[in-house]
Every structure is written in C-alpha cells, then in structure tokens.
Amino acid sequence: MTDALCFALDGVLAHRTRSDAGILQDVFAAHDIEPTGELLVTARDAFRQAFESLEPEPYRQSMVAATDAAGSDADPDALVTTLRERTYDGTAVPEAARESLAGLAEDSAVAVITNGTRAWQVGKLDHHGLCEYVDAVVASYDVGAHVPDAAPFDRLRDRVDAHEYVMVGDADDVEGARAAGFVPIRYEHDSAEPDLWATIDALL
C-alpha cells in the first residue's frame, strides 16, 4: 500500500503574486465600477462572512454586495467570472513545486486538501496544469467544514487508501493534520529557510 502525500493549495502549491485589494480594484474597474476603499471592504466582508459560514456561492454574494453598495447594474455573475480570471492569474506555482509533484506522483498518491469551493479550487489547479499530478481533491465545502476541522482529512482517508498520510501546509493545516493522525510538515512560503521543496523531497 502506498503513502498519500497531501498538500494545501493556497500558499503551498499556488502562491499569490497580487493582493486581494489589487485584484478587486481591477475587477471593479473592468466593469465600470469605481473601486473605492469602502467598496473593497464591503466586498471582502461579504465574502468572508459567507465563506466562513459555508454559505453557497460566496464569491457571488461578495459581488452582489459590491454592486448593491455601488448602485451598479453590472451583472454579478460577470464580475465573478472576471474575479476568477484575475485571481487565477494572480497566483503562481514555483517550478520546484511542480517538479516535486511530478516526481512524487510516480510512486505515491498525491492529494490536495484545501479550504474553498470545489469548482473554484479545482479550477485553480487546472489553470496551473496541476490536475494531472493529483489523484484526489478534498475542498472544505465538500464536507461542510474548513481546515483545521477533522472532516476534510477524514474525507481524504475515505477517498484514498494509504499506509500513511502526510500533510504539507501552514499552521492550520498542520493542526488539523496532527489531530487527524496525519504526519504534518509545516510549510511557510515566507520562511528564510532555503529550498523548502528540496527539504520536502528529502523528507518524503
């Protein structure tokens, strides 16, 4: 039986190259809405509230709140499409991560455990050409709970039969992984430690 090597998506496989504020400014400007600071706060607060509560379509709820606040007749669904495009383009996958995934996928089950809606997160993987390396994706919206809750890890166990489960992620990922009986590996993109992907390769 093989090992299952699980990775967080945001901040581990895909790194942000633009801020949320910069992306939202572009989205609103693209739809002829003045991207004021107040409007950015409205959009982000609406998203956060919907997302944390696991309400459906949190991105659309954010754009509805923004268009209502701006008094705009722009189509919220069109704004969501632009937001998705800008968000995906505002992330990058380190070449070292891509190479590691390709190598690990040859001998192990590779999975992604991520907070988010399934369509949005799988779309991000596909945008960066990573789907071919991944055997399973568990999004928090699939199970009705965000990491560090145990539910995403339990679902991964149900989907992937493995001898040992390893989770590479940030503090929340590590907390949830340890509680679920996974082997946790802490990954911090901003760490001063050199060549963390080489370290991960060596550990795994």
Secondary structure, DSSP 8 states (H G I E B T S, - for coil): ---EEEE-TBTTTBEESS-HHHHHHHHHHHTT----HHHHHHHHHHHHHHHHTT-S-HHHHHHHHHHHHHT----HHHHHHHHHHHHHHTEE--HHHHHHHHHHTTTSEEEEEESS-HHHHHHHHHHTT-GGG-SEEEEHHHHT--TTSSHHHHHHHHH---S-EEEEESHHHHHHHHHTT-EEEE--TT-SSS-HHHHHHHH-
